[in-house]
Amino acid sequence: MSEFDEVPTDHVLDVERSARVAQAEDTHTSPATASPTAGEDGEEDEIVVRSGANAEPDEDAPGYFSWNPLDWYRDLKKEFDDFSWTLTERKRVLFRAVFGEGLCTFLFLFIVEATAVNNGRQENPENLVLGAIATGFCSIALIYSFADVSGAHFNPAVTFATIVTGKVSLRKGLAFIAIQLLAAILATAALL
């Protein structure tokens, strides 16, 4: 008998545990009604079903996105109704992320457009590969600098994709898109 003929017992227990969790989710049982079974070592295995069919998602958490425009209206109406001028920790983090995204977008567009303007003003433009290298290094530096602050999207299309995939809430995504457009206008106006 070779070493490959045996199946490790850990793998068998994981498969059995996965099957019990899947069965609990299929029958829509709650974690309180799911029955634990004893494993080989005599200890009971705990079954935790983290999401059920009737679970309500946190509306502001990443991962929540509804395709229903009525839900969009209700979310925005709720935001307007709950608005207050007091600065909570949650709002401070949101403002930090939004202004960080604006600064990141402004710097990226200013550097890229300045490189293009510099090449356009010369009679014999230097190697255009230098412009591409400057753009690449600029994007890498800004991504490493702003990734933990706002995600360093630079682009409303990227932000829209993160809204659709549920990685950013609708409110934060719309704020990012607005500040990205404003930063693009300001970066272009700074070079005029």
Kinemage of the C-alpha trace (Angstrom):
@kinemage 1
@onewidth
@group {chain A} dominant
@subgroup {mainchain}
@vectorlist {calphas} color= white
{ca met a 1} P 0.000 0.000 0.000
{ca ser a 2} L 1.464 3.353 -1.022
{ca glu a 3} L 1.193 6.678 0.775
{ca phe a 4} L -1.300 7.870 -1.833
{ca asp a 5} L -3.832 5.122 -1.138
{ca glu a 6} L -4.855 6.516 2.235
{ca val a 7} L -7.176 9.481 2.535
{ca pro a 8} L -6.338 11.704 5.490
{ca thr a 9} L -9.062 11.730 8.131
{ca asp a 10} L -8.904 15.517 8.376
{ca his a 11} L -10.055 15.775 4.748
{ca val a 12} L -12.916 13.332 5.324
{ca leu a 13} L -14.099 15.298 8.370
{ca asp a 14} L -13.956 18.576 6.401
{ca val a 15} L -16.026 17.058 3.594
{ca glu a 16} L -18.585 15.705 6.073
{ca arg a 17} L -18.756 19.065 7.878
{ca ser a 18} L -19.224 20.886 4.542
{ca ala a 19} L -22.019 18.505 3.581
{ca arg a 20} L -23.811 19.120 6.914
{ca val a 21} L -23.539 22.901 6.496
{ca ala a 22} L -24.849 22.665 2.916
{ca gln a 23} L -27.721 20.495 4.106
{ca ala a 24} L -28.552 23.003 6.862
{ca glu a 25} L -28.586 25.835 4.313
{ca asp a 26} L -30.755 23.838 1.903
{ca thr a 27} L -33.374 23.110 4.542
{ca his a 28} L -33.236 26.730 5.797
{ca thr a 29} L -32.548 25.698 9.364
{ca ser a 30} L -31.163 28.271 11.694
{ca pro a 31} L -27.852 27.718 13.476
{ca ala a 32} L -29.763 27.117 16.693
{ca thr a 33} L -31.707 24.205 15.187
{ca ala a 34} L -28.810 22.650 13.302
{ca ser a 35} L -27.708 19.582 15.245
{ca pro a 36} L -24.017 19.061 15.867
{ca thr a 37} L -22.608 15.560 15.538
{ca ala a 38} L -19.731 13.963 17.341
{ca gly a 39} L -16.459 13.596 15.476
{ca glu a 40} L -13.916 10.781 15.755
{ca asp a 41} L -12.278 12.323 18.813
{ca gly a 42} L -15.585 12.425 20.701
{ca glu a 43} L -15.904 16.204 20.622
{ca glu a 44} L -18.942 17.787 19.060
{ca asp a 45} L -18.423 19.648 15.800
{ca glu a 46} L -20.147 23.004 15.759
{ca ile a 47} L -22.134 23.965 12.679
{ca val a 48} L -22.319 27.684 12.063
{ca val a 49} L -24.494 28.880 9.209
{ca arg a 50} L -23.499 32.482 8.669
{ca ser a 51} L -26.064 33.398 6.044
{ca gly a 52} L -29.546 32.109 5.596
{ca ala a 53} L -32.204 32.631 2.977
{ca asn a 54} L -34.086 35.131 5.137
{ca ala a 55} L -31.050 37.050 6.429
{ca glu a 56} L -31.236 40.817 5.964
{ca pro a 57} L -27.945 42.309 4.740
{ca asp a 58} L -26.422 45.383 6.347
{ca glu a 59} L -27.406 48.099 3.884
{ca asp a 60} L -24.187 50.112 4.148
{ca ala a 61} L -21.794 47.193 4.187
{ca pro a 62} L -19.795 46.345 1.081
{ca gly a 63} L -21.424 43.484 -0.744
{ca tyr a 64} L -24.941 44.914 -0.649
{ca phe a 65} L -26.248 46.096 -3.997
{ca ser a 66} L -29.757 46.032 -5.312
{ca trp a 67} L -30.652 46.365 -8.979
{ca asn a 68} L -34.063 47.757 -8.069
{ca pro a 69} L -34.244 51.561 -8.592
{ca leu a 70} L -36.838 51.768 -5.814
{ca asp a 71} L -34.186 50.492 -3.390
{ca trp a 72} L -31.818 53.201 -4.659
{ca tyr a 73} L -34.485 55.816 -4.012
{ca arg a 74} L -35.217 54.421 -0.520
{ca asp a 75} L -31.498 54.349 0.342
{ca leu a 76} L -30.950 57.935 -0.777
{ca lys a 77} L -34.140 59.110 0.946
{ca lys a 78} L -33.010 57.391 4.144
{ca glu a 79} L -29.619 59.108 3.876
{ca phe a 80} L -31.274 62.528 3.489
{ca asp a 81} L -33.689 61.877 6.362
{ca asp a 82} L -30.908 60.674 8.686
{ca phe a 83} L -28.510 63.490 7.784
{ca ser a 84} L -26.994 65.535 10.576
{ca trp a 85} L -24.093 67.964 10.737
{ca thr a 86} L -22.386 66.173 13.618
{ca leu a 87} L -19.109 64.561 12.588
{ca thr a 88} L -19.095 60.945 13.674
{ca glu a 89} L -16.224 58.511 13.200
{ca arg a 90} L -18.034 56.936 10.272
{ca lys a 91} L -18.409 60.290 8.488
{ca arg a 92} L -14.790 61.192 9.218
{ca val a 93} L -13.601 57.994 7.546
{ca leu a 94} L -15.906 58.643 4.578
{ca phe a 95} L -14.635 62.226 4.148
{ca arg a 96} L -11.041 61.017 4.416
{ca ala a 97} L -11.644 58.418 1.718
{ca val a 98} L -13.469 60.840 -0.585
{ca phe a 99} L -10.875 63.602 -0.312
{ca gly a 100} L -8.073 61.039 -0.630
{ca glu a 101} L -9.645 59.786 -3.862
{ca gly a 102} L -9.934 63.359 -5.102
{ca leu a 103} L -6.281 64.120 -4.355
{ca cys a 104} L -5.186 60.842 -5.931
{ca thr a 105} L -7.171 61.527 -9.104
{ca phe a 106} L -5.939 65.138 -9.276
{ca leu a 107} L -2.273 64.139 -8.932
{ca phe a 108} L -2.553 61.309 -11.446
{ca leu a 109} L -4.245 63.399 -14.124
{ca phe a 110} L -2.013 66.416 -13.509
{ca ile a 111} L 1.176 64.350 -13.929
{ca val a 112} L -0.065 62.446 -16.979
{ca glu a 113} L -1.434 65.569 -18.692
{ca ala a 114} L 1.712 67.553 -17.857
{ca thr a 115} L 3.823 64.869 -19.517
{ca ala a 116} L 1.629 65.001 -22.624
{ca val a 117} L 1.690 68.806 -22.717
{ca asn a 118} L 5.483 68.782 -22.343
{ca asn a 119} L 5.885 66.390 -25.275
{ca gly a 120} L 3.434 68.419 -27.386
{ca arg a 121} L 5.230 71.727 -26.866
{ca gln a 122} L 8.581 70.499 -28.115
{ca glu a 123} L 9.511 70.722 -31.789
{ca asn a 124} L 11.164 67.321 -31.660
{ca pro a 125} L 9.401 65.394 -28.927
{ca glu a 126} L 11.562 63.104 -26.905
{ca asn a 127} L 10.926 59.427 -26.871
{ca leu a 128} L 7.226 58.850 -26.166
{ca val a 129} L 8.180 55.791 -24.150
{ca leu a 130} L 9.312 58.212 -21.435
{ca gly a 131} L 5.722 59.461 -21.180
{ca ala a 132} L 4.481 55.917 -20.786
{ca ile a 133} L 7.101 55.175 -18.145
{ca ala a 134} L 6.193 58.366 -16.261
{ca thr a 135} L 2.527 57.357 -16.346
{ca gly a 136} L 3.335 53.854 -15.103
{ca phe a 137} L 5.537 55.041 -12.246
{ca cys a 138} L 2.996 57.708 -11.322
{ca ser a 139} L 0.168 55.189 -11.139
{ca ile a 140} L 2.238 52.728 -9.092
{ca ala a 141} L 3.324 55.419 -6.618
{ca leu a 142} L -0.226 56.738 -6.205
{ca ile a 143} L -1.737 53.278 -5.831
{ca tyr a 144} L 0.735 52.386 -3.094
{ca ser a 145} L 0.155 55.750 -1.410
{ca phe a 146} L -3.654 55.865 -1.533
{ca ala a 147} L -4.781 52.230 -1.686
{ca asp a 148} L -5.436 52.004 2.036
{ca val a 149} L -7.133 55.426 2.159
{ca ser a 150} L -9.632 55.191 -0.692
{ca gly a 151} L -8.726 52.301 -2.974
{ca ala a 152} L -7.014 54.570 -5.550
{ca his a 153} L -9.558 54.033 -8.323
{ca phe a 154} L -8.606 57.141 -10.398
{ca asn a 155} L -11.472 56.397 -12.761
{ca pro a 156} L -15.282 56.556 -12.446
{ca ala a 157} L -15.542 53.365 -14.518
{ca val a 158} L -13.482 51.473 -11.940
{ca thr a 159} L -15.579 52.956 -9.147
{ca phe a 160} L -18.781 51.936 -10.952
{ca ala a 161} L -17.431 48.386 -11.243
{ca thr a 162} L -16.740 48.293 -7.500
{ca ile a 163} L -20.289 49.495 -6.817
{ca val a 164} L -21.789 46.815 -9.062
{ca thr a 165} L -19.660 44.050 -7.547
{ca gly a 166} L -20.542 45.248 -4.058
{ca lys a 167} L -17.048 46.169 -2.868
{ca val a 168} L -18.104 49.786 -2.221
{ca ser a 169} L -21.471 51.012 -0.965
{ca leu a 170} L -23.659 53.085 -3.279
{ca arg a 171} L -23.249 56.245 -1.199
{ca lys a 172} L -19.461 55.989 -1.082
{ca gly a 173} L -19.277 55.123 -4.784
{ca leu a 174} L -21.365 58.123 -5.836
{ca ala a 175} L -19.206 60.387 -3.671
{ca phe a 176} L -16.073 58.913 -5.287
{ca ile a 177} L -17.430 59.498 -8.803
{ca ala a 178} L -18.364 63.103 -7.994
{ca ile a 179} L -14.946 63.910 -6.529
{ca gln a 180} L -13.154 62.156 -9.416
{ca leu a 181} L -14.972 64.297 -11.962
{ca leu a 182} L -14.261 67.464 -9.980
{ca ala a 183} L -10.577 66.532 -9.596
{ca ala a 184} L -10.292 65.860 -13.336
{ca ile a 185} L -11.667 69.310 -14.124
{ca leu a 186} L -9.324 70.965 -11.614
{ca ala a 187} L -6.253 69.067 -12.906
{ca thr a 188} L -7.020 70.088 -16.478
{ca ala a 189} L -7.679 73.712 -15.476
{ca ala a 190} L -4.364 73.834 -13.591
{ca leu a 191} L -2.480 73.094 -16.825
{ca leu a 192} L -4.207 75.748 -18.949
